[in-house]
């Protein structure tokens, strides 16, 4: 039986060279899998004074011509020369299906052999593609753009950082820990508390929970008189409600940690939120602001709210009220001081369930229809105050002037909805009756929500790969330059780790023709993506002094990288 050299057949070269006793025969069927475990112990040849090493077997001139040209920095005239060619889809792999094992390579679709993808326009297949969670989808356009196109917009980033800052504020307030809630931070001063809506004065604290680590608001009611209500049952009833325009309730309990008998209700914490009173009635600290002082008599009209914003508030408030009324509950908090506004004019009803938890409305189901009617009346009063920019616009002495102002400044639909809410009738009013009065404004509201959703999804796409790339960078830095392994001959700067160092220099330590550092964020992101997916693209790695060069694929770098990282973990003891 004729025996050929297995090294030459599999790798395209033999470590024994001409001294090998076995014949060197080219492998007629060479597949990429043959080189999967190849290392950088290759044959070398001197080409123009530069030592080329390769782990791909027989490297021809055509193969070399397809790789990026190596130009020393002293001869480089254009710093953009090092930029990689734009990635593209190859039409050599079959289309993915539900039962196919997906590789880590860039997604590839064979349009020519799939009738479902053919036609005058390119459509996605009707069946959902089985895409792995770590799949890298290359961008068909070269990422030669500023870093702003890769990261989120500064406005959204600044807003989120501001909310994060408010969440992490800390002061030595010497407040006690309340059960599982610790690090209490006062959100308002005790001396400025003037609570007139609830039977007990209250103050808010921001606190962390040891249960889930999240941040909550503790609304503390002072000098609470204990009643015999079932607090847990009431909390569970209100906790089961979930609505985007209602602040969620989580817990309620009685404590004496503050030196008195206090009743505490736990709500979601919304950093940066402000009440309608703070936004639109800044000049009225006590709630007794005269419409005349706003300029109605002197200048003809006060500073009024935009009608589109007013309808935005009405739609969101009525949406929350509809959920409560349909579940045989009520609000009783339709008040400018208990309705909060977050970013992008998002409305939320705050302090829901307080009246029932404090015992005032507990075990009184006959009051529910009456309180629901009061909610509608309170909504009408709130609309009048917002339209006139005054909390005193609803007073009986100011109603004629308020009506005149609303008639001259807003459309007839606003007046129609106010007449329905404020007029006394023998028939009970229903929240669903407001829908025809709002009319097509619901469509405009939904369109704005869709635009905001598209905007946030677009920003999320930019950050989609950041977690994966961060994990990859952590692994790279965990492997390279470990001080405890400097004297270990088995962990020297050779073979796999040497290639990783050259690859790190290729990504982060590029220079221009003047030897100045050249930072290219799109280049860094593209190289890390190709490394993580094990791309077959070839790159030219050079030593710091540009005397040696290695041509290799990302696939081989990934193999060496995974091997080095796995060596960091101690081997298990033999059984």
N, C-alpha and C positions, 0 to 999 in steps of 0.2 A: 504494500500500500504506500502510495506516495504521500509523504508528510511535508507540509509547507510550514513556514515560520508563522506561528500564531500571532506574534507581535506585529509583524509587517502586514498580515492579512487584516487584523482588527484595527490597528492604529495607523498603518501606513508607513511605519518606520520600525527599526529594530535597534535596541540599545547596544547590541553586539557589533553593529555595523558590518564591515566586510569580513569580520572574523566569525560571523554566524555560519554554522554548518548546514542549516536548513535553507532551501530555496525561498527567495522572496517573490511571491506571486501576489498581484493586485487582487483585492476582493471584488468580484464582479457585482455583488449586491451590497452596496454601502448605504446604511440608513443612519439618520441622526442619532438613533439610540446607541449606535456603536461607540460614539464619543461622549456619552453621558457622564461616564466616570473618568474621563481623561484628565490627567493632571498636567501641570506645566513643566514636565520633564522631557521636553521635546528635542527633536533634532534642530540644529542651528546652521545657518549659512550666512556668510558675510556678503551683504548687499550694500554697495556704496559706503562701506565703512561702518554700517549700522548693523548690529547683531539682531536678526529676526528670529524669534522663537514662536512656534505654533504647536497647538495640540489638536490639529484637524487632519492629520495624515498628510496625504500628498497635496501640498499647497501649490497651485499653479499660478502663473502670471495673471490669468483671468480672475482668479480669486483675489489676488492682491489688488488688482485694479478696482474691484468692487468695494474695497475698504477705504475709509478716510485716509487721505494722504498725510504722511508724517512730515511736518515742516518744523525745524527747530525755531525756538522763539526769536533767535537772532535774525532769522530770515523772514519772519512773519510780518506781513504788511497790513493785513486786514484782521482785526481781532474776531470778526464774525466767522472766520474760516473754520473755527472749531465747532460751530453750531452744527448739530446733527440734521440730517435730512428729515423732512416731515414724515411721520409714520403714515402708513397706508394699509388698507385691507388687502389681503391676498385671496384670490379666488381658487384656492387649492384644497380647502377643507370643506366637508359636507356641512349642511345646515344643522344647527343644534336641534335636538328634539327632547322630549320628556325623559327618555330612557338612556340617553347618551351620557357617557362619562366625560365631563368637561375638563379639559386641561387648563393649565395656568397661562396658556399663551393668549395673546390678544385675540379678541373675538373675530372670527373669520366666517364669511358667508359665501357659499358657492351659488352665485346668481345664475350662472349659465346652465347648470344642470338641475335647477329647481324651478318648475313652471310656476310655482306659487309666488316666486319673487320676480317673474318676468313681466314685461308690459311696458307701456309708454312711461309709466311712473313707477318708482320704487316704493312698495308698500311692505310693511312688516307682515310676517306670517300670521295666520289666524290663531294658531296655537301659541301659547306662552312659551318663550324660550327659557330653558333651564340654565340660567346664568349663575355661576358661582359667586359667593359673596365677596371674593377677593379678585374678581375678574378686572382686568385693566382694559378699558376701551380707549384706544388712542384717538387723539384729536386729529382730524384730517387737515387742519390748518396749523401751520408751524407756530409754535408759541413764542414768537418774537415780539412780545408785547410787554408793557410794564407789568409790575407785580400786582397792580390794582386789579387786573383782570383775573388773577388767580385767587386773591383774597376777597373777603367780603367788603362791601362798601363801608366807607369810614363812618357814615351817618348811623348805619345799623350797628356797627361795632361800638361806636361811642355810646349809643343808647344802652346796649347790653352791658358794657363796662360800668356805666353809671348805675344801672340796677344792681350789678354785682357789688359795687362799692357800698351802696346803701344796705345791702344784705349783710356785709361783713363789718359794718361799723361797730366799734366797741368802746365802752367807757366804763370806768370803775364806779358804777352807780351804787354799789353796796346793796343791791336788791337781792333778796333771797332766791334760792332755787325752789321752784314750785313743782314737786313731783318729778316727772320725767323732763321738765322744761327748765333750762338753765341759761345763763348768760343773758339775763333780761336787759333790754335796752328801751328806755322810755321814748315813745314817739310823740309825746306832747308833755307840756309842763303841768304839774298838779295845780299850780296857782292860776292857770288860765282855763280851768275846767268850768264850763257853764252848761250843764246838761239840763235841758228842759223837755226833751222828747221822752226819756225813760224815767221811771219813778226813782231811780238811784243814780247818783253821779258816777261816771265811769272814766277810766283812763286806759290807754292802750300801751302795750309793751310788745316789742319784738323779742322772740325767744327761739332757741334751738331745742330740738327734741332728741333725746337719747334713743328713742325707738327706731326712727328712720333717718335721723340726721338732717331733716328738713327744717325750714324756718317757718314759723307761724306767728300769728298775732294773738296775744292774750288780752281780751277785753275784760277788765276787772271792774265789777260793780261794788262800790264801797258800802259798808254798813248794811249788809244784806240781812233781811229777816227770813229765817229758814222756814220753808213751807214743806208740806208733805207730798210734793209732786214726784213722779217717777222721772228723774232727769234722763236716765239712759234711754228710756223708751221714746221720749220726745226728741233727743238728739238723733237716735237711729231713724226716726221718721223724717227729720229735715236733712239728715246726712244722705239719705237715699236719693235726694233730688240732685241732679247735675245739669247745669245750664251755663252757657258761656257768659251770660250777663248776670250771674249771681255769685257772690263770694261764698265759697264752700265752707260749711261748718264741720268741725271734726270732733270736738269734745266739750264737755262742760262739767264743772265740779266746784265744790265749796272748799275754801282754804282759810286758814288763820295765820299763814306765814307773813302777812303784811301787818300784823298787829291788831286786826279786826276781823270780823266775819265777812269775807269777800266771796262773791260769786264770779267765777271766771269762765268765759266762753272762748274757745279756741277756733280761730278762723284762718283761712289762707292768708299768706303775706304777699302783698303786691308792691314791690319796691317802686318808689316814685309816683305812686297814685295820689291824686288830689280830689277833693270833693267838689261838687258843683258850686258849693258856696264859696270855696276858695278861688275857683276859676272865674266865676261870673258875678260875684257879689263881694269883691274885695273891699269896697268902701263901707260895707255894712258889717261891722264886727259884732254888733248885738242884735242884728236882725230888724232894726227900726229905721231903715233908710227911706227917706222921703223921695218920691218920684220927682218932686219939683227941684230938688237939689241936683238931680242928674241932668238938668238942663231942659226939661220938657217945657217949662214956661219961658225960660230965657232964650233958648236957641231953637225951639220948635220941636226937636226930637233928641232923646238921649242916645247913647251908643247902644244900638240894638244888636242882637245876635243875628247871624245869617240864617235865613230860612232853611237852607239845606242842612245846616248843622242842627237846627231845631228839630227837623223831621228825623234826622239821624238819632237824636236822643229819644224821640217818641217811639220810633220803631224798636229800639233796643229795650226800652223800659216796658213797653207793652208786650214784647216777646217774653220777658221774664215773668210779668204778671200773668200771662196766659198759662204758663206752666204751673204756677202756684194755684190759680183759681181752678184749673182743670183737675188738680189733685186735692180739691176741697180744703185748700189752705188760703192764706192771705198774706199780704206784705206788711202793711202798717208801718213802713219805713220810707214812704214816698216823700222824702224831705231832702232839701239841698245839702244838708249836712250828713246824710246817710247814703248818698249816691256818689260813688267814686268814679273817676275817669282815669284811665291809664293811657298808654301810647296809642296814637292813631284814633283818638276819640272813642275808645272802647269804654262802654258803660257797664257798671256792675252794681247791683243792689247789695248793700252792706247791712250787717246786723239782722239778718233774717232769723226768725225764731226766738228773738229776745223776749218778746212779750209773753210768749207761752212758757219759756224757761224760767222767767222771773215769777211765774205763778199768777200773773194778772189775768191771763186768758186761758189758763190750764183748766181742763175738764169742763169747758163751756162750749160745746159744739154748736149750740144754738146761736152763738155770736158770729159764726163764720159768714153767713150771708150778709149780715149787717157790715162786717168789717170789709168784705169784698166791695160793697157799694162805697164805703168810705175810701177805699183805695182808688177808685175811679174819680171820686171828687178831689182827692189829694193830687192826682195826676193832672187834672184840669187846673188846679191852683199853681202847680209847679210850672205848667206851660205858660200861664199868665206872667208869673214872675220872671221866667227866662225871656219871654218876648219883650217885656218892658225893662229888663235889666234892673229890677228892684224887688226886694222881698216884701215891701209894703204895697206893691201894686195890687195885691189881692184884697186889701182892706176896703171895706164898704165905701169909705169916703173917697177912695181913689179909683173905684171901678169905672165910673164914666170916662175919666181921662184914659184909663188903661184900655178900655174898649175902643176909644177913638184912635189911640196909638196903634193898636193891633190892626184895626180896619185900614188904616192908611199905610201901614208898613208891610203887611203880609197878605197873602192870597186869601181867597174866600174859604179855602179848605181848612185853614187854621181856625178861622172863626166858627166854621161848622163843627169841628171836633170839640171846640170849647163849649159851644152851646149844648152839645150832647152830654158832655161830662159835668157841667155845672148846673144845668137846669134841673129843677125838682120835678119828678114825674112819679106817677103811681106805679108804673111798671118797672120792675128791676132792670138795671142796666147790665150788659154783658160785655166782657172784654173783646169777644169775637166780633161784636158789632162795629168795632173801630176799623176793621180790615177794609171794608169798602171806602171808608173816608181817607185812608192812607193811599189806597189805589196803586197806581203804577210806580209810586216811589219805592215800593218794595223791590222792583226790578233794578232801579238805580242803586239801591243799597246792596243787593246781591252782586251786582257788577263790580262795585268797589271792593267787596270782599274777595271776589275772584281775582281782581287785579293784585290785591295785597298778597293773596295766596301764591300767585305766579311769581311775584317778586321774591317772596321768602323761599320758594322752591328753587328759584334761580340762584339765590345766595347760598342755599344749602348744597347745590351741586358743586359750587366752588370749594366747599369745605368737605366734600364727600370723602376724598382720599387722604385727608390730613391725618386722621387717626392711624391709618395703615402706614403712611410714610413716617410718622413719628415712631411707631413701633419698630420699623426697619432701622431708623437711625440709632435707636437705643441699642439694638442688637449689634450694629456695626461698631459703635463705640465701646461696647462690652467686650468685643473680641480684640481690637487693636490696642497696642501700647499698654499692656497690662504690666505694672511694675513688678509684681510678684513672680512673673515668668521670664524676667530678663536674663537670669542665669540658668534657666532650664534649657538644655540642648534640644529637647523635644518640642520646645515652644519658641524656637528662634524665628528670626526674620527671614524665613525661607519658604519656598513652595507656596502653599495656599495663602498664608498670611502676607507673604510678599506681594502676591497679586492683589489682595484686598487693599494693601497700602497704596499700590499704584492706582487702583481704581478710586480710592478716596482722593488722591491727588488729582486724578482726572476730573472728578466732580467739583471739588471745592477749591483747589489750589491752581486754577488757571491764571495765566498772565498774558498781557498784551505784548506788542512788539517792543515796548520800552521796559518790559519786566515789571510792570505795575499790576497789582491784583485786579483781576477781572471777574466780577460777580454777575452771574446770569441765572436768575431764579428759574426761568422756564427750562434751562438746560439741566439744572439740578433735579427738578421734578421729573423730567422726562427720563433721565438716567436711573433714578431710583425706581420709577415704575417699571422700566425694562428689567432691572435687576430682580425685583420682587416677582415678576411673572416669568423670568427665565427666557427672555427673548433670544431668538437666533441671530439677531443683529451682531455684527462684528465691530469691535472698536480697537484702537491702537493705544496701548498703554506704554508710557515711556518713563524711564528712571528720572530722578531729579536733575541729573547732569546731562540727560539726553544722549547717553552713550549706548543704552540698551533699549529695546522695544519689544513688546509682546503683542501679538495679534490674537485675540480670543473673543469668544461669544459671551453674551450675558448669561447664557445657560450654564457655561462652565464656571463662571464667577459665582453664580448662585450655588452651584454644587459645592465649591470650595468654601463658600461662606457658611452654608448650613453645616458642613462638616466641622469647621472651626468652632462654631457656636455650640454644637452638641458636645464638643470636647471640654467645654467649661463645666459641665455638670459631672459630678462624681459618678463613677460606674457603680452599679449595685453589687452588693456582696454576693458571691456565689452561694447557691443553695446548699 
